[in-house]
């Protein structure tokens, strides 16, 4: 049996069709953020929001993605619906880890709880290479809102995961997605699922969570709406699976 599956389509459409229980949900939804005003947040493309001007001009031929122009109330409703379907699939005691930036942190925490998860806390992703901002504090952190489906039982061989993870976003040819997360950070996070367990990512992007899961001896189920990113993720997952099988 293959140890990974990747579906191409909308998460809200596909999640209700899934019935495989999972041990952890780890996802990086479109933040629907990236602007000082409502107009900036809802009228600019993902490339305009999340790539610097230099990045857009000098070699980052990265595809755009949709679903990043919701207002605050529709973002809360949409993310709550997605996470509710994830909650349905999460085994008792399983975890959900959801990335967020500082603007959407309160809304993401609300969505996690509205979906049914017990909120357990917030972890920090520190980005060493974040751009300095003259006269301001550097915005070099994003956040991981996390919770569980009821009580968590560590077992006889528990893992001890950090509350702050540090790692730079991939650059150059290694960067295959606008908001791609570092593989070493994701390899730590997927360990919240037990060895041999299953990780679900309804916003798979370029497949980093899936690759991390396979490398840490976890199974993976992913959903990605973009056909372009889905194709790239499928290639990365196939390479990782082949390396492990060799």
C-alpha positions in Angstrom: 0.0 0.0 0.0 1.3 3.5 -0.8 2.1 5.6 2.3 0.9 8.9 0.8 -2.1 10.2 -1.1 -2.6 13.6 -2.7 -5.9 14.9 -3.9 -6.2 17.9 -6.3 -9.2 20.0 -5.5 -10.9 22.3 -3.0 -10.5 21.2 0.6 -14.2 21.9 1.5 -15.4 19.8 -1.4 -13.0 16.9 -0.8 -12.7 16.6 3.0 -16.3 15.3 3.3 -15.5 12.5 1.0 -12.6 11.2 3.1 -13.1 8.6 5.8 -9.5 7.6 6.8 -8.8 8.5 10.5 -5.8 10.6 11.0 -3.5 11.2 13.9 -2.6 14.8 13.2 -3.8 17.7 11.1 -0.9 20.0 10.2 -1.8 22.8 7.8 -0.8 26.2 6.5 -4.1 27.8 5.2 -4.1 31.0 3.1 -3.8 33.7 5.8 -6.0 36.2 4.0 -3.8 38.8 5.6 -0.8 40.7 4.3 -2.0 44.3 4.4 -2.5 47.3 6.6 -6.1 48.0 5.4 -9.0 45.9 4.3 -8.4 47.0 0.7 -4.8 45.8 0.8 -5.8 42.5 2.3 -8.6 41.7 -0.1 -7.5 43.2 -3.5 -3.9 42.1 -3.8 -2.7 38.7 -5.2 -0.8 36.3 -3.0 2.4 37.1 -5.0 1.9 40.8 -4.2 1.3 40.1 -0.5 4.0 37.6 0.3 6.9 38.3 -2.1 9.0 41.4 -1.8 9.4 43.6 -4.8 12.9 42.3 -5.3 11.6 38.7 -5.0 9.0 39.3 -7.7 11.6 40.8 -10.0 14.6 38.6 -9.5 14.1 35.0 -10.3 11.1 33.8 -8.2 8.9 32.3 -10.9 6.4 31.1 -8.3 2.8 30.4 -9.1 0.0 32.4 -7.4 -2.7 30.8 -5.4 -6.3 31.6 -4.8 -8.5 31.8 -1.7 -6.4 34.6 0.0 -8.9 37.5 -0.4 -11.6 36.8 2.2 -12.6 39.4 4.7 -12.3 38.7 8.4 -15.7 37.3 9.0 -15.8 35.0 5.9 -12.2 33.8 6.8 -13.4 32.8 10.2 -16.5 31.0 8.8 -14.5 29.3 6.0 -11.6 28.1 8.2 -14.0 26.8 10.9 -15.8 24.7 8.3 -12.5 23.3 7.0 -11.2 22.5 10.4 -14.6 20.9 11.4 -14.1 18.4 8.6 -10.5 17.8 9.8 -11.8 17.3 13.4 -14.3 14.7 12.1 -11.3 12.7 10.8 -9.0 13.2 13.7 -8.7 10.3 16.1 -9.4 10.9 19.8 -6.3 12.4 21.3 -5.0 13.5 17.9 -3.7 17.0 17.3 -4.3 19.9 15.0 -1.5 22.4 14.2 -2.6 25.5 12.1 -0.1 28.2 11.0 -1.1 31.8 11.2 0.5 35.3 11.1 0.0 37.9 13.8 -3.0 39.5 12.2 -5.0 36.3 12.0 -3.8 34.7 15.2 -7.0 35.5 17.2 -9.3 34.4 14.3 -7.4 31.2 13.8 -7.7 30.3 17.5 -11.4 30.9 17.3 -11.8 28.7 14.2 -9.8 25.9 15.8 -12.2 25.9 18.8 -15.3 26.4 16.7 -14.4 23.3 14.8 -14.4 21.2 18.0 -10.7 21.0 19.0 -9.6 21.7 22.5 -7.1 24.7 22.2 -3.8 23.7 23.7 -1.6 26.7 23.0 0.5 28.6 20.5 4.0 27.8 19.2 6.3 30.2 17.4 8.1 29.8 14.1 11.1 32.1 14.1 12.4 33.2 10.7 16.0 34.2 11.0 16.2 35.7 7.5 13.2 38.0 7.8 13.6 41.5 6.3 14.6 44.2 8.8 12.2 47.2 9.0 13.7 50.6 9.6 12.5 52.1 12.9 10.3 49.1 13.6 10.4 45.7 15.3 11.3 43.0 12.8 8.4 40.8 11.9 10.4 37.5 12.0 7.8 35.3 13.6 4.7 33.4 12.6 2.6 31.2 14.8 1.2 27.8 15.1 -2.2 27.5 16.9 -2.6 24.0 18.1 -5.2 21.8 19.9 -6.4 18.3 20.2 -9.5 16.1 19.8 -10.1 15.7 23.5 -7.6 14.4 26.0 -4.0 13.7 24.8 -2.3 10.6 26.1 1.5 10.7 25.7 2.0 7.0 25.9 5.0 5.1 27.1 7.5 6.7 24.7 6.4 10.4 24.4 8.0 12.9 22.2 9.1 16.3 23.5 8.5 19.0 21.0 9.7 22.6 21.2 7.4 25.6 21.6 9.6 27.7 19.4 11.0 26.4 16.1 13.6 28.3 14.0 14.2 27.9 10.3 14.5 30.0 7.2 12.1 29.8 4.3 13.8 28.0 1.4 15.4 30.2 -1.2 16.5 30.0 -4.8 15.6 26.9 -6.7 14.7 25.2 -3.4 11.7 27.5 -3.0 8.8 26.1 -4.9 5.9 27.9 -3.2 5.3 31.5 -2.1 4.7 30.6 1.5 6.7 27.4 1.7 7.8 26.3 5.2 11.2 24.9 6.0 11.5 21.1 5.8 13.4 20.8 9.1 10.7 22.7 10.9 8.0 20.5 9.5 10.0 17.4 10.3 9.8 18.3 14.0 6.1 19.1 13.9 5.0 15.9 12.2 6.4 14.0 15.1 3.3 15.0 17.1 1.7 12.1 15.2 2.9 8.7 16.5 5.5 6.7 14.5 3.7 5.1 11.6 0.7 7.4 12.1 -1.1 9.5 9.5 -0.8 13.3 8.9 -3.4 15.2 7.0 -2.8 18.6 5.3 -5.8 20.1 3.5 -3.6 22.9 2.1 -0.6 20.8 0.8 1.0 23.5 -1.3 4.3 22.2 -2.7 4.1 19.1 -0.4 6.6 20.0 2.3 4.4 18.7 5.1 4.0 15.4 3.2 7.7 15.1 2.5 8.5 15.7 6.2 5.9 13.1 7.2 7.4 10.4 5.0 10.9 11.2 6.1 9.8 10.8 9.7 8.0 7.5 9.0 4.5 8.9 9.0 1.8 8.4 6.3 0.4 11.4 4.5 -2.9 12.5 3.1 -2.9 15.9 1.3 -5.3 18.2 -0.6 -4.1 21.0 -2.9 -6.4 23.2 -4.9 -3.8 24.5 -7.4 -3.2 22.0 -10.2 0.3 23.4 -10.7 1.3 23.1 -7.1 -0.4 19.7 -6.8 1.8 18.4 -9.7 4.9 19.7 -8.0 4.0 18.3 -4.7 3.2 14.9 -6.2 6.7 14.9 -7.8 8.4 15.7 -4.4 6.4 13.1 -2.6 7.3 10.5 -5.2 11.0 11.3 -4.9 10.8 11.1 -1.1 9.0 7.8 -1.2 11.4 6.3 -3.7 14.4 7.4 -1.5 12.9 5.6 1.5 12.2 2.5 -0.5 15.7 2.3 -1.9 
